[in-house]
Amino acid sequence: MSIDPITWDMAGERGLRISLARAPSASTTAALVALKDALIADFGSAIEDTVLAYQSLTVFWPTGAALREPLKHWLSTYDGFEAPSSTPGGNIIHLPVWYAIESGPDIESLARRNSLTIAELIELHAGRPYRAYANGFAPGFCYLGEVDERLACPRHATPRQAVATGSVGIADTQTAVYPRTSPGGWQLIGRCPIPLFDLNTEPPTRINVGDTVIFDAIDRERFIELGGCI
């Protein structure tokens, strides 16, 4: 069943996936965040969890709750898309990044590929805010967009077996920070010394969908001062 621009389908026994017929963008994210806030305001603790993605919001309810039909009815009358905001709410998060060949093994080749100097590449990457579109891949990993078109690049054909914690990468038109050492195929241009995932905080992820991220260039000494490991 659908009401433009919403479609929905089941997500297991206790979930409903609500999708928008829109391309990923700041306005799409803003609309999804507003939808989530409205649902929580109306249903409260009857909603156990929500998961935001590029074009969808999945809602989960506790075992035994009969929420699917009430949610469908609520969605059929939702008018929150009449004048969607182009700017998501959320927090503005500044992340320091040490951009260098030592910390970003692909920064030199990426600059050369795009006919840039390393200084120009750094200026382009750190010179704009990024929207947090979706969390995924690993706890604390958040997909951010969009990079300047002069920085867009494909993933590596063969991923690295281990990408260092805090590595800042670019893939296609997105950028992200690896929250822990893991395999990965993004083009690496620097490292961030700030932890992005901590189970002792609430929420445990530093970046959440709807936030705005700004990268601030720092040098090697400052990276170490802030807790970065060489």
N, C-alpha and C positions, 0 to 999 in steps of 0.2 A: 504494500500500500504506500502511496506517496502523496504529499502535498508540496508542490513546487515552492521553494527549492529543496525540500527535505525528502529523503527516502529513508526507510528503515527496514532492518531485517534482524532476525534472531541471532544472538551471540551466545550459544549454549543455552542451558536451562534457566539461567538467572541473569541474562543480559540482553540488551537491545543496542544494536549499532545504528546510529543516526548519521546519515551522510548528506553532504551538500553537493549540489551539482555545480561546483565552481572549481576553478584551478587553484592550487595552493597560492596564497598571497597574504599580505598583512590583513586585508579586509576579511578574508575567509577565516583566518585565525581569530580575529576580533569577534566575528559572528559566532564561532564555536565557543569561545570563552564566555560570551554573553549568554549563550544557550545553556551552558553548564551552570552558570551562576543562577539563572532563572529556575532551572530544574531543582537545584539544591535549596533555593529559597522557598519553593512551593512544596517539595516532597521531604525536605529535611533528612532525618536519620533513616527514612525509608530507603534512601539511596546509600548503598554500602561503599561504592567506589565509582570513579569515572576515569576514563582514559582518552586523552585528546590526541589526535593524529592530524595529518595534513588537511584532510577533508572530512573527517568524521569525529564523532564523539560516541564512545561506548559507555553505557550506563549499566551498572550491576546492582542487584538488590540481594538482601539476605535470603538464606534458605527458608522456604516456607512462605515468603511474602508473595502476594499475587499482584505484581506491579506492572506486568506487561500491558494489559488492556488499559489501565488508567494512564500509563505513559503515552500510549497511542492516541487516546482521546485528547490528552493535554497537547500533544504535538499537532493534532489536527486543528487546534484553535490558536496555536502560538503565532503571534504577529510581530515577533522581535526582529524580523528581517526587513521591515518596512523602510528603515533608514539606518542600515548598518554602519558602524564606525569604521573608518579606514585605519585606525590606529589601535592595536591591542592595548589593554591595560597592563597590569603586571608591574614588575620592578625594573629599574634600570641598573644593570650590573656591569661594573667595570672589571675587566680581567687584564692583568699585566702579561705581556708576552715578550720573551727574549727572542727576537728575530735574528738568526745568524746561520751561517753554514754549519757551525758546530751543533746547533740545536734544531735546525731544520734542514735535513739532508737533501731536500728537493728544491730549496729556495733558489739556488743558482741556476739549475736546469730549467725551472719554471719561469724564472725571469728571462732567461735567454730564449725560451720557446715563444714567449709573448713579447719579445723585443723591448724588454724593460731592463733597467738597472735594478740591482737588489734594493737600493734606496727607494726607487719608484714603486717597486712591488710592495714594500713595507708601508709606504705612504698610502697606497690604494687600499690595502687591507685594513689598516688601522684608521682610515679616514672616514668611516661611515658606520652607522648603527646597524645591527642585525636583529631580525625578529626570530624568536624561538618558535619554530614551527611544529616540532614533534620530538619526543623522547624515544629512544630505541637503541638497538644494537647491544648496548651494555648499560648497566645502571649508571646514571649521571651523564650519559652521552646525549647531547641535544643537537638536532639539525638546525642550523642557522642560515638565513638567507636575507638578501641575495648578495653575492660578491659582485664587485665591479666586473663588467663583461670582459675587461682586459685580463682578468685573473682566472676566468673559467677554464677548466681543464678536466680531462678524463681521469678516472682512477687508474692505478697501475694495473697492467694486465695480470701480473702475478703479485698478490698481496705479500707484504712483509710478514714474517712469522711472529715478530715482536715489535710493536711500536711503543716507545717509551711513554710512561705516564705524563700527562700534561701536554703531549704533542698537539700542535695546532695544524690542521690539515684543510685542504680544499679538494672538493670533488664536484665536477660539473659546476653548478652555480651556487653551491652551498659550502659552508665552512663549519668546522666543529673542533672540539677539544676532546682528546682521548682521556677519560677519567682514570684509567689504570692501564698498565701494560697489557697489551692484547694484540692479536693479529689485526692487520688493517691495510687497506690499499689506497688510502688517500695520499695526496701530494703534501708532504710535510714541510712547513715553512718556519716553525718556531716552537717554543714550549712555554707553557703557563705553569707557575709554581703553586697556584691556588688549588686546593682540593675541591673537586666538583661533586663528590658523593661521600656522605658521612651518615651512617645509621644512627648516630647519637643526636642528630639534629632533626627538626621537623619544619618543612619537609626535608628528607635526606638529600635531595638533589638541589644543588645551588642554582641551576638554571631550570625554569619550568616554562611550559608552553604559554605564550603571551608576554613573556619578558622581553626586554630589549638588552642586547649585549653590545658593549663597546670595548674594543681591544686597545690597550695602551702600551706602546713600545717601551721596553726597559732594556738595560744592558746586562751583561753577564753577572756583574757584581750585585746588582739589585735582585736578579733572579735567585742568587744564592742566599742573600739576606732574607728573602721572603720564603725560604724553605725549599727551594728547588734543588734537586740532586743532579749533579753532573755525571 
